[in-house]
Each structure stands twice: as C-alpha cells, then as structure tokens.
Amino acid sequence: MTTQPLLATAPPSREERATINLRDLLEEVVRKQASDLHITAHERPKLRIDGSLVDSDVRDVLTPKETLLLAYSM
C-alpha cells in the first residue's frame, strides 16, 4: 500500500470565493420578512427585522468593490 503525502492547501483567497449576489440577499430579506437591506463597505450586509438591524447570513465583510458591484447590479 502506497500513500501519498497530503499537500497543505491555503484557504481560498477572496477572489476565489463565490461572490455575494443581490438576488441571494433579497431572497434572505423575503425569507426573514425583513423590511430593509443595508449594504455598506467594510461591514456585513444587514437586515432590518422588527425595527432592529441584524447581520445577514453572509459571513464576509463586504469590500468596497463588492459593495459597488452590488449597487450597480440593480
């Protein structure tokens, strides 16, 4: 039995990760019955639910470029 050494792999870079898209965010707004979606650079997307701002399911903080792309996608 021969075994191959496991190669250490770095976590995917931000460019390699799936991009955040507006449709997914809006589907979360509907699913959670939020009234607003707040998109700000250097923050996680936020939803207004029952008057309170809560973090979206998106785990990453938005870069300025991602924020701009989300805005332009409308």
C-alpha positions, 0 to 999 in steps of 0.5 A, spaced: 500 500 500 502 506 497 500 513 500 501 519 498 503 525 502 497 530 503 499 537 500 497 543 505 492 547 501 491 555 503 484 557 504 481 560 498 483 567 497 477 572 496 477 572 489 476 565 489 470 565 493 463 565 490 461 572 490 455 575 494 449 576 489 443 581 490 438 576 488 441 571 494 440 577 499 433 579 497 431 572 497 434 572 505 430 579 506 423 575 503 425 569 507 426 573 514 420 578 512 425 583 513 423 590 511 430 593 509 437 591 506 443 595 508 449 594 504 455 598 506 463 597 505 467 594 510 461 591 514 456 585 513 450 586 509 444 587 514 437 586 515 432 590 518 427 585 522 422 588 527 425 595 527 432 592 529 438 591 524 441 584 524 447 581 520 445 577 514 447 570 513 453 572 509 459 571 513 464 576 509 465 583 510 463 586 504 469 590 500 468 596 497 468 593 490 463 588 492 459 593 495 459 597 488 458 591 484 452 590 488 449 597 487 450 597 480 447 590 479 440 593 480 
